[in-house]
């Protein structure tokens, strides 16, 4: 809400990685800024202003379902948000994180949180064209072959886990 150009903070509660986080934010504050600057959740990256110097990544956090990372306003987010920090369970990496390590799917790591969040969605949705699905995530280190290998590893593990679960029913 704005009165004569002055923003009036609104009280909200964000569900971030399974934790409820009460905040008072200006209505124009993006989810990204709320995560990074208010809650210290820094895995989600801000893409740089120019494509030449940036490693932009879509879907660096998920709001229930993976969706293109439009600049959501924090005050409008009503669903649980998962960031890369919320994927692991204690000391155990998420299978996609494990696959990125196993396949050496990162170099500088700048794009990695976004790549991993998109990869999690790719595995979950069992997408047929992984390269197309991941095409919005740029990696200036060109780790693409290893990223694709990591997604293949995680997809194969997910399929094996599903077969095992079906066999025990
Ligand atoms: Fe360096 Fe992708 S931008 S690992």
Backbone and ligand atoms as CSV (ligand in chain L), in Angstrom:
chain,resi,resn,atom,element,x,y,z
A,1,UNK,N,N,0.852,-1.173,0.000
A,1,UNK,CA,C,0.000,0.000,0.000
A,1,UNK,C,C,0.900,1.239,0.000
A,2,UNK,N,N,0.535,2.235,-0.771
A,2,UNK,CA,C,1.344,3.451,-0.818
A,2,UNK,C,C,0.458,4.662,-0.577
A,3,UNK,N,N,0.926,5.540,0.270
A,3,UNK,CA,C,0.225,6.796,0.502
A,3,UNK,C,C,1.187,7.908,0.167
A,4,UNK,N,N,0.836,8.699,-0.865
A,4,UNK,CA,C,1.707,9.790,-1.320
A,4,UNK,C,C,3.146,9.316,-1.501
A,5,UNK,N,N,3.304,8.186,-2.189
A,5,UNK,CA,C,4.625,7.683,-2.526
A,5,UNK,C,C,5.351,6.979,-1.403
A,6,UNK,N,N,4.740,6.907,-0.222
A,6,UNK,CA,C,5.416,6.231,0.893
A,6,UNK,C,C,4.814,4.845,1.070
A,7,UNK,N,N,5.686,3.856,1.057
A,7,UNK,CA,C,5.234,2.477,1.219
A,7,UNK,C,C,4.912,2.204,2.686
A,8,UNK,N,N,3.808,1.542,2.922
A,8,UNK,CA,C,3.446,1.136,4.277
A,8,UNK,C,C,3.694,-0.360,4.383
A,9,UNK,N,N,4.565,-0.770,5.302
A,9,UNK,CA,C,4.886,-2.193,5.418
A,9,UNK,C,C,3.645,-3.027,5.723
A,10,UNK,N,N,3.681,-4.252,5.213
A,10,UNK,CA,C,2.621,-5.207,5.521
A,10,UNK,C,C,3.247,-6.386,6.253
A,11,UNK,N,N,2.486,-6.929,7.186
A,11,UNK,CA,C,2.946,-8.103,7.929
A,11,UNK,C,C,2.549,-9.352,7.163
A,12,UNK,N,N,3.528,-10.195,6.901
A,12,UNK,CA,C,3.275,-11.432,6.167
A,12,UNK,C,C,3.947,-12.583,6.904
A,13,UNK,N,N,3.627,-13.782,6.472
A,13,UNK,CA,C,4.316,-14.960,6.982
A,13,UNK,C,C,4.648,-15.834,5.779
A,14,UNK,N,N,5.930,-16.093,5.593
A,14,UNK,CA,C,6.368,-16.946,4.492
A,14,UNK,C,C,6.715,-18.326,5.033
A,15,UNK,N,N,6.298,-19.352,4.296
A,15,UNK,CA,C,6.678,-20.729,4.627
A,15,UNK,C,C,7.906,-21.052,3.784
A,16,UNK,N,N,9.088,-20.972,4.413
A,16,UNK,CA,C,10.347,-21.172,3.707
A,16,UNK,C,C,11.005,-22.456,4.190
A,17,UNK,N,N,11.127,-23.400,3.312
A,17,UNK,CA,C,11.777,-24.679,3.637
A,17,UNK,C,C,11.203,-25.303,4.907
A,18,UNK,N,N,9.879,-25.224,5.020
A,18,UNK,CA,C,9.199,-25.869,6.139
A,18,UNK,C,C,9.160,-25.051,7.416
A,19,UNK,N,N,9.705,-23.838,7.372
A,19,UNK,CA,C,9.664,-22.970,8.556
A,19,UNK,C,C,8.783,-21.770,8.261
A,20,UNK,N,N,8.005,-21.393,9.238
A,20,UNK,CA,C,7.184,-20.197,9.099
A,20,UNK,C,C,8.018,-18.989,9.499
A,21,UNK,N,N,8.099,-18.013,8.609
A,21,UNK,CA,C,8.935,-16.836,8.847
A,21,UNK,C,C,8.078,-15.572,8.799
A,22,UNK,N,N,7.743,-15.006,9.971
A,22,UNK,CA,C,6.982,-13.754,9.960
A,22,UNK,C,C,7.888,-12.590,9.562
A,23,UNK,N,N,7.352,-11.710,8.737
A,23,UNK,CA,C,8.123,-10.563,8.254
A,23,UNK,C,C,7.210,-9.359,8.114
A,24,UNK,N,N,7.804,-8.200,8.215
A,24,UNK,CA,C,7.119,-6.969,7.858
A,24,UNK,C,C,7.869,-6.403,6.657
A,25,UNK,N,N,7.194,-6.327,5.515
A,25,UNK,CA,C,7.875,-5.914,4.283
A,25,UNK,C,C,7.090,-4.820,3.565
A,26,UNK,N,N,7.827,-4.031,2.799
A,26,UNK,CA,C,7.151,-3.112,1.897
A,26,UNK,C,C,6.458,-3.942,0.823
A,27,UNK,N,N,5.302,-3.503,0.339
A,27,UNK,CA,C,4.577,-4.305,-0.643
A,27,UNK,C,C,5.368,-4.576,-1.925
A,28,UNK,N,N,6.322,-3.707,-2.237
A,28,UNK,CA,C,7.089,-3.887,-3.466
A,28,UNK,C,C,8.311,-4.779,-3.330
A,29,UNK,N,N,8.543,-5.330,-2.151
A,29,UNK,CA,C,9.718,-6.185,-1.943
A,29,UNK,C,C,9.507,-7.530,-2.625
A,30,UNK,N,N,10.505,-7.922,-3.414
A,30,UNK,CA,C,10.386,-9.205,-4.109
A,30,UNK,C,C,10.684,-10.353,-3.160
A,31,UNK,N,N,10.223,-11.524,-3.562
A,31,UNK,CA,C,10.525,-12.729,-2.791
A,31,UNK,C,C,12.034,-12.909,-2.700
A,32,UNK,N,N,12.734,-12.655,-3.803
A,32,UNK,CA,C,14.193,-12.794,-3.810
A,32,UNK,C,C,14.838,-11.907,-2.747
A,33,UNK,N,N,14.434,-10.645,-2.700
A,33,UNK,CA,C,15.024,-9.738,-1.710
A,33,UNK,C,C,14.653,-10.152,-0.289
A,34,UNK,N,N,13.416,-10.583,-0.097
A,34,UNK,CA,C,13.013,-11.024,1.247
A,34,UNK,C,C,13.853,-12.222,1.679
A,35,UNK,N,N,14.072,-13.166,0.746
A,35,UNK,CA,C,14.862,-14.341,1.080
A,35,UNK,C,C,16.307,-13.971,1.387
A,36,UNK,N,N,16.906,-13.213,0.484
A,36,UNK,CA,C,18.344,-12.942,0.604
A,36,UNK,C,C,18.661,-11.930,1.701
A,37,UNK,N,N,17.908,-10.843,1.714
A,37,UNK,CA,C,18.298,-9.723,2.575
A,37,UNK,C,C,17.629,-9.731,3.947
A,38,UNK,N,N,16.480,-10.379,4.035
A,38,UNK,CA,C,15.790,-10.377,5.327
A,38,UNK,C,C,15.945,-11.693,6.076
A,39,UNK,N,N,15.987,-12.798,5.312
A,39,UNK,CA,C,16.009,-14.102,5.967
A,39,UNK,C,C,17.356,-14.808,5.862
A,40,UNK,N,N,18.289,-14.220,5.122
A,40,UNK,CA,C,19.613,-14.828,5.007
A,40,UNK,C,C,19.625,-16.117,4.213
A,41,UNK,N,N,18.599,-16.326,3.374
A,41,UNK,CA,C,18.541,-17.509,2.511
A,41,UNK,C,C,19.134,-17.086,1.172
A,42,UNK,N,N,20.412,-17.389,0.984
A,42,UNK,CA,C,21.152,-16.788,-0.131
A,42,UNK,C,C,21.376,-17.721,-1.307
A,43,UNK,N,N,20.823,-18.928,-1.249
A,43,UNK,CA,C,21.025,-19.862,-2.358
A,43,UNK,C,C,20.395,-19.376,-3.641
A,44,UNK,N,N,19.315,-18.639,-3.520
A,44,UNK,CA,C,18.661,-18.105,-4.706
A,44,UNK,C,C,19.441,-16.891,-5.168
A,45,UNK,N,N,19.844,-16.899,-6.447
A,45,UNK,CA,C,20.706,-15.860,-6.970
A,45,UNK,C,C,19.920,-14.791,-7.716
A,46,UNK,N,N,20.493,-13.591,-7.677
A,46,UNK,CA,C,19.966,-12.503,-8.498
A,46,UNK,C,C,20.755,-12.524,-9.788
A,47,UNK,N,N,20.035,-12.511,-10.910
A,47,UNK,CA,C,20.790,-12.519,-12.157
A,47,UNK,C,C,21.273,-11.112,-12.464
A,48,UNK,N,N,22.440,-11.052,-13.074
A,48,UNK,CA,C,23.035,-9.760,-13.387
A,48,UNK,C,C,22.262,-9.076,-14.503
A,49,UNK,N,N,22.560,-7.802,-14.686
A,49,UNK,CA,C,21.770,-7.003,-15.613
A,49,UNK,C,C,22.042,-7.337,-17.074
A,50,UNK,N,N,23.223,-7.822,-17.372
A,50,UNK,CA,C,23.524,-8.108,-18.771
A,50,UNK,C,C,23.757,-9.587,-18.974
A,51,UNK,N,N,23.237,-10.083,-20.057
A,51,UNK,CA,C,23.359,-11.508,-20.333
A,51,UNK,C,C,24.816,-11.916,-20.482
A,52,UNK,N,N,25.639,-11.018,-21.005
A,52,UNK,CA,C,27.031,-11.379,-21.262
A,52,UNK,C,C,27.803,-11.644,-19.980
A,53,UNK,N,N,27.411,-10.994,-18.908
A,53,UNK,CA,C,28.178,-11.150,-17.679
A,53,UNK,C,C,27.453,-11.995,-16.648
A,54,UNK,N,N,26.364,-12.577,-17.068
A,54,UNK,CA,C,25.532,-13.242,-16.074
A,54,UNK,C,C,25.391,-14.725,-16.324
A,55,UNK,N,N,24.987,-15.404,-15.293
A,55,UNK,CA,C,24.596,-16.797,-15.425
A,55,UNK,C,C,23.165,-16.889,-14.919
A,56,UNK,N,N,22.234,-16.309,-15.672
A,56,UNK,CA,C,20.866,-16.295,-15.172
A,56,UNK,C,C,20.287,-17.697,-15.082
A,57,UNK,N,N,19.487,-17.890,-14.120
A,57,UNK,CA,C,18.872,-19.194,-13.937
A,57,UNK,C,C,17.416,-19.006,-13.584
A,58,UNK,N,N,16.571,-19.789,-14.215
A,58,UNK,CA,C,15.175,-19.708,-13.840
A,58,UNK,C,C,14.943,-20.675,-12.709
A,59,UNK,N,N,13.872,-20.467,-12.013
A,59,UNK,CA,C,13.427,-21.445,-11.031
A,59,UNK,C,C,14.479,-21.743,-9.978
A,60,UNK,N,N,14.984,-20.697,-9.364
A,60,UNK,CA,C,15.996,-20.925,-8.343
A,60,UNK,C,C,15.379,-21.164,-6.979
A,61,UNK,N,N,14.095,-21.033,-6.902
A,61,UNK,CA,C,13.375,-21.543,-5.751
A,61,UNK,C,C,12.059,-22.041,-6.296
A,62,UNK,N,N,11.366,-22.835,-5.549
A,62,UNK,CA,C,10.076,-23.282,-6.026
A,62,UNK,C,C,9.000,-22.825,-5.067
A,63,UNK,N,N,7.904,-22.410,-5.631
A,63,UNK,CA,C,6.737,-22.030,-4.852
A,63,UNK,C,C,5.714,-23.120,-5.133
A,64,UNK,N,N,5.747,-24.145,-4.319
A,64,UNK,CA,C,4.970,-25.366,-4.463
A,64,UNK,C,C,5.337,-26.110,-5.739
A,65,UNK,N,N,5.138,-25.525,-6.858
A,65,UNK,CA,C,5.513,-26.124,-8.119
A,65,UNK,C,C,6.550,-25.228,-8.770
A,66,UNK,N,N,7.436,-25.846,-9.532
A,66,UNK,CA,C,8.463,-25.073,-10.218
A,66,UNK,C,C,7.797,-24.210,-11.292
A,67,UNK,N,N,8.118,-22.965,-11.288
A,67,UNK,CA,C,7.574,-22.081,-12.308
A,67,UNK,C,C,8.653,-21.093,-12.689
A,68,UNK,N,N,8.550,-20.501,-13.876
A,68,UNK,CA,C,9.567,-19.533,-14.248
A,68,UNK,C,C,9.701,-18.470,-13.170
A,69,UNK,N,N,10.928,-18.067,-12.914
A,69,UNK,CA,C,11.204,-17.176,-11.792
A,69,UNK,C,C,10.837,-15.740,-12.120
A,70,UNK,N,N,9.558,-15.492,-12.213
A,70,UNK,CA,C,9.108,-14.115,-12.335
A,70,UNK,C,C,9.408,-13.441,-11.013
A,71,UNK,N,N,9.584,-12.148,-11.013
A,71,UNK,CA,C,9.919,-11.481,-9.752
A,71,UNK,C,C,8.711,-11.420,-8.832
A,72,UNK,N,N,8.397,-12.527,-8.182
A,72,UNK,CA,C,7.252,-12.583,-7.288
A,72,UNK,C,C,7.427,-11.590,-6.154
A,73,UNK,N,N,6.359,-10.945,-5.802
A,73,UNK,CA,C,6.383,-10.051,-4.648
A,73,UNK,C,C,6.163,-10.887,-3.394
A,74,UNK,N,N,6.988,-10.654,-2.398
A,74,UNK,CA,C,6.918,-11.458,-1.175
A,74,UNK,C,C,5.518,-11.434,-0.580
A,75,UNK,N,N,4.879,-10.265,-0.642
A,75,UNK,CA,C,3.568,-10.123,-0.003
A,75,UNK,C,C,2.477,-10.906,-0.718
A,76,UNK,N,N,2.746,-11.381,-1.947
A,76,UNK,CA,C,1.719,-12.114,-2.689
A,76,UNK,C,C,1.924,-13.624,-2.619
A,77,UNK,N,N,3.018,-14.069,-2.012
A,77,UNK,CA,C,3.315,-15.502,-1.974
A,77,UNK,C,C,2.504,-16.144,-0.854
A,78,UNK,N,N,1.673,-17.106,-1.225
A,78,UNK,CA,C,0.810,-17.776,-0.242
A,78,UNK,C,C,1.180,-19.239,-0.044
A,79,UNK,N,N,1.998,-19.779,-0.949
A,79,UNK,CA,C,2.316,-21.207,-0.883
A,79,UNK,C,C,3.707,-21.431,-0.295
A,80,UNK,N,N,3.969,-22.660,0.157
A,80,UNK,CA,C,5.311,-22.959,0.679
A,80,UNK,C,C,6.387,-22.746,-0.382
A,81,UNK,N,N,7.508,-22.223,0.060
A,81,UNK,CA,C,8.644,-21.964,-0.824
A,81,UNK,C,C,9.775,-22.907,-0.445
A,82,UNK,N,N,10.344,-23.543,-1.443
A,82,UNK,CA,C,11.517,-24.387,-1.215
A,82,UNK,C,C,12.690,-23.790,-1.961
A,83,UNK,N,N,13.794,-23.627,-1.270
A,83,UNK,CA,C,15.026,-23.175,-1.904
A,83,UNK,C,C,16.037,-24.317,-1.823
A,84,UNK,N,N,17.186,-24.120,-2.439
A,84,UNK,CA,C,18.191,-25.188,-2.443
A,84,UNK,C,C,18.606,-25.557,-1.021
A,85,UNK,N,N,18.506,-24.608,-0.112
A,85,UNK,CA,C,18.874,-24.894,1.283
A,85,UNK,C,C,17.916,-25.888,1.926
A,86,UNK,N,N,16.707,-26.000,1.377
A,86,UNK,CA,C,15.697,-26.867,1.979
A,86,UNK,C,C,15.640,-28.259,1.375
A,87,UNK,N,N,16.540,-28.589,0.454
A,87,UNK,CA,C,16.466,-29.885,-0.217
A,87,UNK,C,C,17.030,-31.035,0.608
A,88,UNK,N,N,18.132,-30.792,1.272
A,88,UNK,CA,C,18.785,-31.895,1.978
A,88,UNK,C,C,18.048,-32.210,3.270
A,89,UNK,N,N,18.295,-33.416,3.758
A,89,UNK,CA,C,17.719,-33.840,5.024
A,89,UNK,C,C,18.868,-34.045,5.997
A,90,UNK,N,N,19.023,-33.128,6.907
A,90,UNK,CA,C,20.165,-33.208,7.820
A,90,UNK,C,C,21.463,-33.168,7.031
A,91,UNK,N,N,22.306,-34.165,7.246
A,91,UNK,CA,C,23.581,-34.228,6.531
A,91,UNK,C,C,23.453,-34.953,5.195
A,92,UNK,N,N,22.266,-35.469,4.905
A,92,UNK,CA,C,22.094,-36.266,3.681
A,92,UNK,C,C,21.633,-35.380,2.526
A,93,UNK,N,N,22.427,-35.387,1.475
A,93,UNK,CA,C,22.081,-34.577,0.312
A,93,UNK,C,C,20.853,-35.133,-0.391
A,94,UNK,N,N,20.085,-34.246,-1.019
A,94,UNK,CA,C,19.005,-34.657,-1.908
A,94,UNK,C,C,19.641,-35.448,-3.057
A,95,UNK,N,N,18.941,-36.436,-3.610
A,95,UNK,CA,C,19.525,-37.233,-4.706
A,95,UNK,C,C,20.042,-36.384,-5.874
A,96,UNK,N,N,19.397,-35.272,-6.173
A,96,UNK,CA,C,19.892,-34.421,-7.264
A,96,UNK,C,C,21.184,-33.725,-6.838
A,97,UNK,N,N,21.255,-33.280,-5.592
A,97,UNK,CA,C,22.504,-32.683,-5.110
A,97,UNK,C,C,23.630,-33.721,-5.149
A,98,UNK,N,N,23.335,-34.951,-4.718
A,98,UNK,CA,C,24.328,-36.030,-4.734
A,98,UNK,C,C,24.797,-36.276,-6.163
A,99,UNK,N,N,23.856,-36.277,-7.106
A,99,UNK,CA,C,24.210,-36.524,-8.510
A,99,UNK,C,C,25.097,-35.399,-9.057
A,100,UNK,N,N,24.835,-34.161,-8.659
A,100,UNK,CA,C,25.689,-33.044,-9.101
A,100,UNK,C,C,27.115,-33.232,-8.584
A,101,UNK,N,N,27.237,-33.712,-7.356
A,101,UNK,CA,C,28.580,-33.969,-6.817
A,101,UNK,C,C,29.221,-35.127,-7.569
A,102,UNK,N,N,28.470,-36.218,-7.713
A,102,UNK,CA,C,29.023,-37.417,-8.366
A,102,UNK,C,C,29.470,-37.122,-9.789
A,103,UNK,N,N,28.696,-36.287,-10.496
A,103,UNK,CA,C,28.978,-36.028,-11.912
A,103,UNK,C,C,29.844,-34.779,-12.109
A,104,UNK,N,N,30.315,-34.206,-11.022
A,104,UNK,CA,C,31.167,-33.015,-11.114
A,104,UNK,C,C,30.484,-31.943,-11.978
A,105,UNK,N,N,29.209,-31.673,-11.645
A,105,UNK,CA,C,28.368,-30.833,-12.491
A,105,UNK,C,C,28.429,-29.348,-12.144
A,106,UNK,N,N,29.538,-28.923,-11.605
A,106,UNK,CA,C,29.693,-27.497,-11.337
A,106,UNK,C,C,31.169,-27.130,-11.375
A,107,UNK,N,N,31.387,-25.867,-11.677
A,107,UNK,CA,C,32.750,-25.353,-11.626
A,107,UNK,C,C,32.788,-24.208,-10.615
A,108,UNK,N,N,32.396,-22.980,-11.023
A,108,UNK,CA,C,32.438,-21.874,-10.060
A,108,UNK,C,C,31.278,-21.966,-9.066
A,109,UNK,N,N,30.186,-22.606,-9.458
A,109,UNK,CA,C,29.057,-22.799,-8.571
A,109,UNK,C,C,28.017,-21.689,-8.596
A,110,UNK,N,N,28.271,-20.634,-9.377
A,110,UNK,CA,C,27.330,-19.507,-9.361
A,110,UNK,C,C,25.934,-19.926,-9.787
A,111,UNK,N,N,25.849,-20.738,-10.819
A,111,UNK,CA,C,24.538,-21.113,-11.353
A,111,UNK,C,C,23.956,-22.340,-10.662
A,112,UNK,N,N,24.718,-22.963,-9.792
A,112,UNK,CA,C,24.382,-24.314,-9.341
A,112,UNK,C,C,23.059,-24.406,-8.579
A,113,UNK,N,N,22.779,-23.449,-7.716
A,113,UNK,CA,C,21.517,-23.558,-6.970
A,113,UNK,C,C,20.325,-23.539,-7.920
A,114,UNK,N,N,20.377,-22.668,-8.930
A,114,UNK,CA,C,19.291,-22.628,-9.918
A,114,UNK,C,C,19.240,-23.880,-10.764
A,115,UNK,N,N,20.407,-24.363,-11.146
A,115,UNK,CA,C,20.442,-25.593,-11.946
A,115,UNK,C,C,19.836,-26.748,-11.144
A,116,UNK,N,N,20.193,-26.830,-9.876
A,116,UNK,CA,C,19.701,-27.935,-9.048
A,116,UNK,C,C,18.185,-27.837,-8.862
A,117,UNK,N,N,17.682,-26.638,-8.606
A,117,UNK,CA,C,16.228,-26.522,-8.404
A,117,UNK,C,C,15.471,-26.876,-9.675
A,118,UNK,N,N,15.983,-26.466,-10.828
A,118,UNK,CA,C,15.335,-26.853,-12.083
A,118,UNK,C,C,15.478,-28.349,-12.310
A,119,UNK,N,N,16.648,-28.899,-11.965
A,119,UNK,CA,C,16.862,-30.335,-12.142
A,119,UNK,C,C,15.909,-31.144,-11.262
A,120,UNK,N,N,15.670,-30.675,-10.054
A,120,UNK,CA,C,14.717,-31.356,-9.166
A,120,UNK,C,C,13.342,-31.409,-9.840
A,121,UNK,N,N,12.941,-30.292,-10.440
A,121,UNK,CA,C,11.644,-30.264,-11.137
A,121,UNK,C,C,11.668,-31.186,-12.345
A,122,UNK,N,N,12.775,-31.211,-13.079
A,122,UNK,CA,C,12.877,-32.069,-14.262
A,122,UNK,C,C,12.728,-33.532,-13.874
A,123,UNK,N,N,13.366,-33.923,-12.775
A,123,UNK,CA,C,13.280,-35.320,-12.321
A,123,UNK,C,C,11.870,-35.615,-11.822
A,124,UNK,N,N,11.342,-34.706,-11.022
A,124,UNK,CA,C,9.998,-34.916,-10.456
A,124,UNK,C,C,8.947,-35.024,-11.551
A,125,UNK,N,N,9.069,-34.197,-12.576
A,125,UNK,CA,C,8.074,-34.191,-13.655
A,125,UNK,C,C,8.416,-35.180,-14.760
A,126,UNK,N,N,9.527,-35.894,-14.610
A,126,UNK,CA,C,9.943,-36.911,-15.576
A,126,UNK,C,C,9.884,-36.355,-17.004
A,127,UNK,N,N,10.513,-35.199,-17.204
A,127,UNK,CA,C,10.440,-34.535,-18.515
A,127,UNK,C,C,11.188,-35.344,-19.558
A,128,UNK,N,N,10.687,-35.319,-20.774
A,128,UNK,CA,C,11.306,-36.111,-21.840
A,128,UNK,C,C,12.475,-35.365,-22.488
A,129,UNK,N,N,12.378,-34.049,-22.592
A,129,UNK,CA,C,13.458,-33.278,-23.219
A,129,UNK,C,C,14.155,-32.436,-22.140
A,130,UNK,N,N,15.124,-33.029,-21.496
A,130,UNK,CA,C,15.804,-32.375,-20.375
A,130,UNK,C,C,16.546,-31.125,-20.845
A,131,UNK,N,N,17.198,-31.205,-21.999
A,131,UNK,CA,C,17.956,-30.042,-22.493
A,131,UNK,C,C,17.028,-28.847,-22.703
A,132,UNK,N,N,15.872,-29.093,-23.293
A,132,UNK,CA,C,14.909,-28.014,-23.518
A,132,UNK,C,C,14.407,-27.481,-22.171
A,133,UNK,N,N,14.096,-28.382,-21.258
A,133,UNK,CA,C,13.580,-27.983,-19.944
A,133,UNK,C,C,14.589,-27.106,-19.203
A,134,UNK,N,N,15.867,-27.443,-19.348
A,134,UNK,CA,C,16.929,-26.733,-18.630
A,134,UNK,C,C,17.457,-25.528,-19.397
A,135,UNK,N,N,16.909,-25.257,-20.567
A,135,UNK,CA,C,17.504,-24.246,-21.449
A,135,UNK,C,C,17.450,-22.832,-20.869
A,136,UNK,N,N,16.606,-22.583,-19.896
A,136,UNK,CA,C,16.565,-21.254,-19.282
A,136,UNK,C,C,17.668,-21.026,-18.267
A,137,UNK,N,N,18.422,-22.061,-17.965
A,137,UNK,CA,C,19.506,-21.952,-16.987
A,137,UNK,C,C,20.833,-21.867,-17.736
A,138,UNK,N,N,21.484,-20.742,-17.630
A,138,UNK,CA,C,22.763,-20.573,-18.311
A,138,UNK,C,C,23.910,-20.824,-17.344
A,139,UNK,N,N,24.959,-21.411,-17.872
A,139,UNK,CA,C,26.158,-21.698,-17.080
A,139,UNK,C,C,27.356,-21.131,-17.827
A,140,UNK,N,N,27.937,-20.088,-17.284
A,140,UNK,CA,C,29.060,-19.469,-17.989
A,140,UNK,C,C,30.304,-20.348,-17.945
A,141,UNK,N,N,30.306,-21.361,-17.091
A,141,UNK,CA,C,31.430,-22.303,-17.053
A,141,UNK,C,C,31.218,-23.464,-18.021
A,142,UNK,N,N,30.073,-23.498,-18.659
A,142,UNK,CA,C,29.752,-24.551,-19.632
A,142,UNK,C,C,29.840,-25.955,-19.039
A,143,UNK,N,N,29.232,-26.115,-17.889
A,143,UNK,CA,C,29.202,-27.435,-17.249
A,143,UNK,C,C,28.021,-28.267,-17.755
A,144,UNK,N,N,27.462,-27.896,-18.894
A,144,UNK,CA,C,26.220,-28.526,-19.376
A,144,UNK,C,C,26.284,-30.056,-19.484
A,145,UNK,N,N,27.347,-30.624,-20.087
A,145,UNK,CA,C,27.341,-32.097,-20.207
A,145,UNK,C,C,27.263,-32.785,-18.840
A,146,UNK,N,N,27.943,-32.227,-17.852
A,146,UNK,CA,C,27.934,-32.831,-16.524
A,146,UNK,C,C,26.593,-32.616,-15.832
A,147,UNK,N,N,25.982,-31.470,-16.082
A,147,UNK,CA,C,24.656,-31.202,-15.506
A,147,UNK,C,C,23.645,-32.198,-16.068
A,148,UNK,N,N,23.697,-32.406,-17.372
A,148,UNK,CA,C,22.778,-33.377,-17.998
A,148,UNK,C,C,23.052,-34.779,-17.449
A,149,UNK,N,N,24.325,-35.119,-17.271
A,149,UNK,CA,C,24.670,-36.434,-16.702
A,149,UNK,C,C,24.131,-36.560,-15.281
A,150,UNK,N,N,24.179,-35.484,-14.512
A,150,UNK,CA,C,23.662,-35.521,-13.139
A,150,UNK,C,C,22.154,-35.734,-13.142
A,151,UNK,N,N,21.468,-35.063,-14.044
A,151,UNK,CA,C,20.012,-35.231,-14.109
A,151,UNK,C,C,19.664,-36.656,-14.528
A,152,UNK,N,N,20.436,-37.194,-15.466
A,152,UNK,CA,C,20.218,-38.590,-15.894
A,152,UNK,C,C,20.418,-39.528,-14.699
A,153,UNK,N,N,21.475,-39.318,-13.942
A,153,UNK,CA,C,21.732,-40.169,-12.766
A,153,UNK,C,C,20.575,-40.079,-11.773
A,154,UNK,N,N,20.131,-38.845,-11.474
A,154,UNK,CA,C,19.057,-38.662,-10.498
A,154,UNK,C,C,17.746,-39.246,-11.010
A,155,UNK,N,N,17.495,-39.126,-12.320
A,155,UNK,CA,C,16.263,-39.685,-12.904
A,155,UNK,C,C,16.279,-41.205,-12.816
A,156,UNK,N,N,17.434,-41.799,-13.115
A,156,UNK,CA,C,17.534,-43.259,-13.029
A,156,UNK,C,C,17.354,-43.735,-11.593
A,157,UNK,N,N,17.888,-42.977,-10.649
A,157,UNK,CA,C,17.715,-43.363,-9.248
A,157,UNK,C,C,16.248,-43.240,-8.842
A,158,UNK,N,N,15.590,-42.156,-9.286
A,158,UNK,CA,C,14.172,-41.978,-8.947
A,158,UNK,C,C,13.334,-43.106,-9.529
A,159,UNK,N,N,13.643,-43.517,-10.772
A,159,UNK,CA,C,12.900,-44.618,-11.396
A,159,UNK,C,C,13.139,-45.919,-10.639
A,160,UNK,N,N,14.380,-46.155,-10.225
A,160,UNK,CA,C,14.688,-47.374,-9.464
A,160,UNK,C,C,13.979,-47.360,-8.115
A,161,UNK,N,N,13.946,-46.194,-7.465
A,161,UNK,CA,C,13.250,-46.079,-6.183
A,161,UNK,C,C,11.762,-46.373,-6.346
A,162,UNK,N,N,11.181,-45.880,-7.444
A,162,UNK,CA,C,9.759,-46.127,-7.705
A,162,UNK,C,C,9.506,-47.619,-7.932
A,163,UNK,N,N,10.386,-48.263,-8.715
A,163,UNK,CA,C,10.214,-49.711,-8.955
A,163,UNK,C,C,10.317,-50.491,-7.638
A,164,UNK,N,N,11.272,-50.103,-6.790
A,164,UNK,CA,C,11.430,-50.782,-5.490
A,164,UNK,C,C,10.188,-50.592,-4.634
A,165,UNK,N,N,9.669,-49.388,-4.616
A,165,UNK,CA,C,8.472,-49.111,-3.800
A,165,UNK,C,C,7.280,-49.899,-4.333
A,166,UNK,N,N,7.150,-49.993,-5.667
A,166,UNK,CA,C,6.037,-50.741,-6.262
A,166,UNK,C,C,6.148,-52.227,-5.936
A,167,UNK,N,N,7.388,-52.738,-5.905
A,167,UNK,CA,C,7.593,-54.163,-5.639
A,167,UNK,C,C,7.247,-54.550,-4.216
A,168,UNK,N,N,7.307,-53.603,-3.305
A,168,UNK,CA,C,7.019,-53.920,-1.895
A,168,UNK,C,C,5.544,-53.792,-1.553
A,169,UNK,N,N,4.740,-53.297,-2.505
A,169,UNK,CA,C,3.297,-53.120,-2.236
A,169,UNK,C,C,2.553,-54.419,-2.476
L,1,LIG,FE1,FE,30.004,-21.544,-13.053
L,1,LIG,FE2,FE,27.718,-22.641,-13.863
L,1,LIG,S1,S,28.269,-20.561,-13.944
L,1,LIG,S2,S,29.306,-23.584,-12.693
